[in-house]
Amino acid sequence: MATIQRVILMKPEKPGIIDILFLLFLVLAFFAAARTLYFSGGLFVFFAAALSAVYVFFLPKTRRFSRKHKIASTFIILAAAVVPRIIFLYFITAKPAGDFETYNLLANGIAKGTLLTNPDMPVRYASIFPHTVSYPVFLSGFIRVYDNAVFWARVLSVICSGASAVISGVIAAKIQKENYLSGGLLYALFPSAIYYCALMATESLFIVLELSAILMFICFIRESGNHGAIPKKLFFIISFCVTLALANSVRPLGYVILIASAVTLILKGFAGMPYRIPKALAAIILIILFYTLSSAVLMQGTARLLGREIAASPAGFNIYVGMNTESRGKWNQSDSELFSEYARNNDLSPQRIHDRFLGMGVSRAVIAGFSLFKLAVSKFDVMWGGDHESVDYIKHAADARRTKVSFNKYEPCLKTAANIYYLAVLLAALYFTAAELISKSADPLKLYPALIILGIFGLHIIVEAASRYHAPALPLLCVFAVGSKGE
């Protein structure tokens, strides 16, 4: 057991496999992002390095202020999250398009009671991809008050972003020695997170649920060493499971966080005295039980809402696309047309469609052979090589009549700003992670967010890749980028 701890667990005295893998991930992500930014202009890489130096030397020094002025720190974080988004939304207006139009149609159909009576509603599509329903359900409650889905999507994105920034700061405070202000501030000002507020996208809702679940688990871990307080521990476990199930219903990433949580509990159990091992296993069993129950309730509710059977394991098509070597594992028109052909066949159940695509995806992987390594490298570049994809989405959806500036004129500036900020965060995270391991000052609990980031990376080696899919990792990268040294 001690050997397992030394080899795997993030241990301050001696780096383990997870430490090394996470450090290697940060190195590779940094070089991928630096190369992308370099193509925009070599000087921009220097700007990113300079900005990273500001993070490294200034942000940790906010700890003393953060510790003494929690309320003021919260107002600063909220202002940093809300004000830039309101300004951006004042100048930029985007119409629902693509996936965002699907959310718009579903939200209006649910709010107006026409979901099952209007033939134009994408109910069949939603039954194949059930996660497309949760965000519209959330949005539909507000549409009933004021019938403007685009307006509410923008308002709720700002609110969720502000909450996410605060929770990101709380997580940083839990594992980075009271770095509440810097952890929240760094994510609040993330350009791509600001840009997504112009879109009817699930990112803002998913991230606030994701971070809430992560915070509940960290609170449970912190509480687990205390004797007694069983109701409190149970509260954190149930809150974690319910929130994670809700997050997974919005974006199917719940299993990544669930697995990271289980691994963290196992390693903590094996790292401690023998009596801790049964407690760790009991906690894992409870988490699996409550998460399964919560997910089942949400799935049944989705099936009732759509009035039809839904896919229980809707991963087949994403794996099929992810194994496409010609498209670098990204969405492509050819695979989309094949999906549409299957979706039009009402004799195929939603799960059967995914099962068929799963089989074809495995066949693609077998045929690709050693090319899968090249595909994995290419998908890594797609996922982590830049942070500007939100600008592309807005460009294709910008409302020319209501947008107050020329979006095409400012598009390069928006992309460059996003990539400079992203690269600076990666470099700061890399610096602090390496420094803390060398100085033996890392908090073992940092294993948890590191595992989640590595899980997101590992998942998208298999499934469809897109730059926007790394959005849930950004607030966690910010936690690593604020460090735990300095006053």
Stockholm file with secondary structure:
# STOCKHOLM 1.0

chainA/1-487         MATIQRVILMKPEKPGIIDILFLLFLVLAFFAAARTLYFSGGLFVFFAAALSAVYVFFLPKTRRFSRKHKIASTFIILAAAVVPRIIFLYFITAKPAGDFETYNLLANGIAKGTLLTNPDMPVRYASIFPHTVSYPVFLSGFIRVYDNAVFWARVLSVICSGASAVISGVIAAKIQKENYLSGGLLYALFPSAIYYCALMATESLFIVLELSAILMFICFIRESGNHGAIPKKLFFIISFCVTLALANSVRPLGYVILIASAVTLILKGFAGMPYRIPKALAAIILIILFYTLSSAVLMQGTARLLGREIAASPAGFNIYVGMNTESRGKWNQSDSELFSEYARNNDLSPQRIHDRFLGMGVSRAVIAGFSLFKLAVSKFDVMWGGDHESVDYIKHAADARRTKVSFNKYEPCLKTAANIYYLAVLLAALYFTAAELISKSADPLKLYPALIILGIFGLHIIVEAASRYHAPALPLLCVFAVGSKGE
#=GR chainA/1-487 SS CHHHHHHHSCBTTBCCHHHHHHHHHHHHHHHHHHHHHHHHCHHHHHHHHHHHHHHHHHGGGGHHHHHHCHHHHHHHHHHHHHHHHHHHHHHCCBCCCTHHHHHHHHHHHHHHTCTTTCTTSCHHHHHHSTHHHHHHHHHHHHHTTSSCHHHHHHHHHHHHHHHHHHHHHHHHHHHTTSCHHHHHHHHHTCHHHHHGGGSCCSHHHHHHHHHHHHHHHHHHHHHHTSSSCHHHHHHHHHHHHHHHHHHHHHSSCHHHHHHHHHHHHHHHHHHSCTTHHHHHHHHHHHHHHHHHHHHHHHHHHHHHHHTSCCCSSTTHHHHHHHTCTTTTTSCCHHHHHHHHHHHTCTTSCHHHHHHHHHHHHHHHHHHHTTHHHHHHHHHHHHHHSCSCHHHHHHHHHBCTTTCSSCHHHHHHHHHHHHHHHHHHHHHHHHHHHHHHHHTTCCCGGGHHHHHHHHHHHHHHHHSCCCGGGGGGGHHHHHHHHTCSCCC
#=GC SS_cons         CHHHHHHHSCBTTBCCHHHHHHHHHHHHHHHHHHHHHHHHCHHHHHHHHHHHHHHHHHGGGGHHHHHHCHHHHHHHHHHHHHHHHHHHHHHCCBCCCTHHHHHHHHHHHHHHTCTTTCTTSCHHHHHHSTHHHHHHHHHHHHHTTSSCHHHHHHHHHHHHHHHHHHHHHHHHHHHTTSCHHHHHHHHHTCHHHHHGGGSCCSHHHHHHHHHHHHHHHHHHHHHHTSSSCHHHHHHHHHHHHHHHHHHHHHSSCHHHHHHHHHHHHHHHHHHSCTTHHHHHHHHHHHHHHHHHHHHHHHHHHHHHHHTSCCCSSTTHHHHHHHTCTTTTTSCCHHHHHHHHHHHTCTTSCHHHHHHHHHHHHHHHHHHHTTHHHHHHHHHHHHHHSCSCHHHHHHHHHBCTTTCSSCHHHHHHHHHHHHHHHHHHHHHHHHHHHHHHHHTTCCCGGGHHHHHHHHHHHHHHHHSCCCGGGGGGGHHHHHHHHTCSCCC
//
